[in-house]
Amino acid sequence: MPMKHDELGPNNTPIEEICRTTWEPLYRFIYYKVQNREEAQEITQETYIKAIPYFRKGRIESAKYLSFLKTIALNLIRDSWRKKQRRGTTIELDAIQPLEAAVDDETSLSDQRFLIEKALGQLNEEQRTVIELRILKGYSTAETAKIMDKNDGNIRVMQHRALQALASILKKMNENGGMRNER
């Protein structure tokens, strides 16, 4: 079945061909920025949706397809960060209360949560903040770096060290009997 004219991009290049040749480098670029597979896939799709009208009108030179797509993607990433900052799930570590439970499974969950809260309390403020932003709130490395005014590499190292410290604290608590008379 022949392609319709509106399915052609600039220089009569099929839009499908443009997508096929630019998808992988564009996706890698976006993933590097957001460090989240689902978000990278979503932004990649949105990027093409926004770009197709420009391709159909032939406004973009074929040599500049990828640059154009990366510009759109960066704008979408920034929009996403702004939305997250405005929306921001506020989970204060100090405000987390252990679950009150009647069933053994729920009590066990409550005990585990209490131990984790207690262990988090033993971390320094920077370590708690990194865990709160990256793990509890689900921010990307780049978003966390921006919020904490650090670079991406520092955030990854801080998170790694914070998780190591947390694991060590939890291990010691477990060796010492964990919950005994601590509530």
NUVO-821795 format. One record per atom (N, C-alpha, C, CB): x negated, y negated, z. Coordinates in steps of 0.02 Angstrom, whole numbers, plus 50000, padded with zeros to 5 digits. Glycine has a CB too. Layout:
XYZ...
END
This chain:
499585005950000500005000050000499564993850000500485000050061499634989349952499204983449949499334978750008499314979749883498814975050028498874970250083499244964050060498184968350111499634961450106499964955050091499454949550097500574953850140499594943950065499134938350067499004935850138499394932550024499524935850181499434933150248499024937850293500104931850280498854943750270498424948250308497684947250289498634955450297497554942450248496874940950228496624935050267496824939750152495994935350285495684929750319495314925450268495204932150374494834921550292494444917350247494074921550195493954913050287493974918750138493614922150083493944928850065492884923250102494594929250075494984935350061494724941450098494974936749987494414940450155494184946050197494784948350239493584943950243494944954750237495504957050279495374955850353495634964550267495884953550388495814952050459495594958350497496474949350489495844964050476495644970450507494884971350502496014976350474494594969550446493864970250437493494965350483493674968850363493754959350490493454954450536493444957250607493834947650534494024959950628494074962850695493604968750704494794965050709493574973050654493154979050658492414977150666493254983450596492194972050630491474970350632491284966050692491284966650568491774962650721491604958150778491824960850845491924951450767492234966150847492514968450910491984970350961492974974250897491534974850942491044977350991490604971851021490604982550959490294967550980489884962251010490294957351052489494958450956490914956051030491344951551068491534954651135491984949851028491724960951134491914964351196491324964451245492154971551182490724966251221490134966351264489994959451295489514968651225490074954251254489974947351278490474945851334490064942351219491104947551324491624946151374491504950351436492324947451345491354956651427491234961051485490654958551527491094968251462490124956151495489554953451531489774947651576489004951151482490244943651551490474937851588490944939751646490834933051542491394944451635491914945851686491764952051729492574946751652491324956451706491124962451744491724966751765490734960451805492244967051722492834970951737493124973551671493374966751777493154980151663493354983051599494054980951577493324990551604494544981451622495234979751602495294972351583495714981351659494984968051622495014960951608494654959451542494694956851665494094962751529493734961651466494154963851406493064965451467494494969451413494924971751358495494966851346495204978751374495794964551400496354959851394496134953251360496664958351462495564950651382495324944351354495114945351281494724941651396494834951051265494654952451195495274952251151494304959351189495804955551174496434955451135496714948451128496954960051169496724944751184496984937851181496564933551134496984934751252495914934751132495474930951088495674931851015494734933051098495784938150995495984939450926496674936450911495984946950912497124936950959497794934050948497744926550935498244935451009497324923150973497244915950963496864914350899496874912951023496414918750878495994917350819496344918850753495364921450823496794923550751497104925750688497404919950648497644930750702497774915250678498034909750638497474905750602498444905050682496904904850635496354901250604496054905350546495804899650656496004911950557495744916250504496204916050443495664923450529496854916250455497344916250400497294909850359498054917150427497154904350392497124897950357496444896950323497264892150405495974901350336495324900950304494904895250330495414900250230494994893350393494634887650421493944889450448495044884650477493794895750452493164897850482492724901250429493284902750542492094899150427491624902350380491464909350406490974898050373491374914050359491254920950379490634921750423491184925350317490134917750413489524918250454489644915950526488964914050422490194912550538490324909750604490894913250641490474902350599491134918850616491694922450648491544923850722491844928950611490984927050735490824929150803490734923150849490194933450804490404917950826490314911850867490984908850884489874906650830491434908550835492094905850845492474910050897492484905650778492444916650890492784921050937492504920451008492734928350913491844919751014491534918951080491754912351113490764919051075491844907151073492084900751100492784901551128492064895251046493214904751090493904906051113493874910251177494324909551058493474915451177493424919951235493184916151297492944925751220492684911851290492444908051347492994903651376491844903651327493384900551332493944896451356494454900651393494284892751297494604906651368495074911051402494794913351469495224917151358494144914751472493834916851535493884911151586493084918851524493724905151565493784899351611494494898451635493534892951576494974899151590495684898651610495854903951662496144899351548495604909951651495734915451697495434913951766495434922051670494824911251768494514909451832494914904051867493784907151821495124899151829495524893651860496164896451890495694888251807496504900851854497124903751880496984907651944497444908451828496444911451945496274915452004496114910852063495684920051990495764905352050495594900852105496214897552133495094895552081496674895652089497294892552112497724897652149497694889652054497794903452120498224908652147497914911752209498364914052095497274913052206496874916052259497244919852313496484910952290497114926152317497404930052371497004928452433497394937752356497344926052483496984924152544497034929652595497254917552572496504933252602496454938452653495914936252701496304945652622496124934052759495644931952809495434938152849495934926352856494794939452853494564945352889494764945052962493814946152882494754939052991494924938353062495664939553075494734931353086496084938753023496804939453032497064946453019497164934652985496634950952996496854957852982497004961253048496324961752941497604964053054497804967553115497834975053099498494965053141497604979253145497654986453133498394988453127497314990353190498514993553087499204995953078499444999253142499235000953019500064997853159500385001253215500735007353185500894996553255500555013253207500815019153175501035024353227500305022253128501555028053210501805033253254501585040153230502565032953258501515041053166501325047553137500575048253140501585048153064500325054453149499605055653154499215052853095499475063053159499465053853033499115051252974499075043752977499475053552910499625040552997499625033253001499165030853056500345030653012499145034653111498695032853166497975033353143498815037353228497825038653106497155039553079496965033753033497095046153041497435031752990497325026052946497205019752987497915025052898497595018953040497535013153083496845013153117498085013053137496625018953140495975019553172495415017853123495875026653200495475020353062494965018953011494935011452996495115022852946495515008452990495545001352976495234997353032496274999052964495384999353094495094995953152494334996453151495374998953217494075002353136493345003353134493034998953080493175010653121493354998653022493094994552967493094987152987493504995552902493644984953018493684977953040493134976353090494374976353070493044981053137492524980053188491824979853156492564985753241491704984353108491064984453073490964978153032491024990653027491484975752998491424969552960491244963653006492084967952923491504963853067491354958653115490624958453135491774959553177490264963853125489554964053142489104961653086489364971153162489384960553027488984957952971488904950452979489324959552902488394947552947488334940352949488854937252903487614938052928488954930752909489494927352873489424928052797489504919952891488814927552771488704928152699488884935052674487974926452682488704940152712488874947052693489624948152694488524952052740489964945652746490694946352750491024942852692490954943452817490774936852675491064932952620490994936652554490744926052615490414939452541490304943052478490764949152474489554945352472490844952752529491284958652529492004956452521491204962752594492194951052554492884948452548493044946552476492984942452595492594942752444492724940452376492694946052325492224934952357492174950152329492074955352278492534961352287491354957752278492624963652349492984969852360493714968652379492644973952413493824964352428494514963252451494914959052401494514959852518494604953952373494974949652326494874951652253494754942452335494374955652240494264958252172493954953352123494904960552145493614948252148493304943452103492704946652067493074937152142492564944252008491984946651971491344943852003492034944751895490784946551982490144944052006490064936651989489564948151976490254934851928490184927951905490624923251947490354927351831491234925351960491694921152000491424920252071492394924152001491194925752100490924925552168490304920952170490744932652192489884921552120489284917352116489474909952114488854919152055489974908352075490194901452069490464898852135490734900752014490874902952169491174900952232490644900052286491694906152255490154904552288489644904352340489034900152320489414911352356489054897252261488514893152236487844896952234488444886852279487874902952207487284907252199487284909752127487294913352249486754913152106486764915952038487004923252042486064915652006487184925951984487474932751980487024937952013487604934651907486374937551999485904942352027485904942352103485204941052001485914936252132485924935752205486554939052233485894928352226487114938052200487754940852223487714948452222488344938452180487444951352168487394958652164486944961352220487124960752095486384958052233485934960152286486274959452354485274956152284486594953652365486944952552429487484957852441487254945552431487864959452388488394964452395488084971252412488814964852330487564973052377487234979452389486994979852462486634980452341486654974652485486394974652554486964974552605485944968552564487494970852590488064970552636488394977452642488584965352612488474980952586488774987552587488314992552623488924989952516487664991952614487194996252650487244995052725486464995052625487264988652744487314986952815487974989552844487264979252825488514988652807489174990952829489174998652837489724988852779488885002152790488855009452794488445011652855488545012452730487895008152868487465009652925487845008552991486825005452923488195002952995488585001353055489125006653066488914994353049489485008453013490015013453019489735020253039490405014152952489145021953013488825028353030488655028453105488195029452988488365022853130488195022453201488815022853244487815015953216489355019453222489975019653260490245026753263490505014853228490205030253208490445037153204490025041753249490425039753132489365040753249488915044753292489045043453365488185043253275489245037353382489375035453451490095036853473489215028153461490465040553433491145042253451491665037553425491195042653525491465032653386491925028153351492405024253394492325032053304492985027053408493535023253437493565023653513494185025653409493185027853545493255028953616493275022553656492705033353641493825021353688493925015753735493715009053707493555017053797493785008053643493565001653614494144997053598493165002853553494754999353602495324995153585495534990953642495904999153563
END
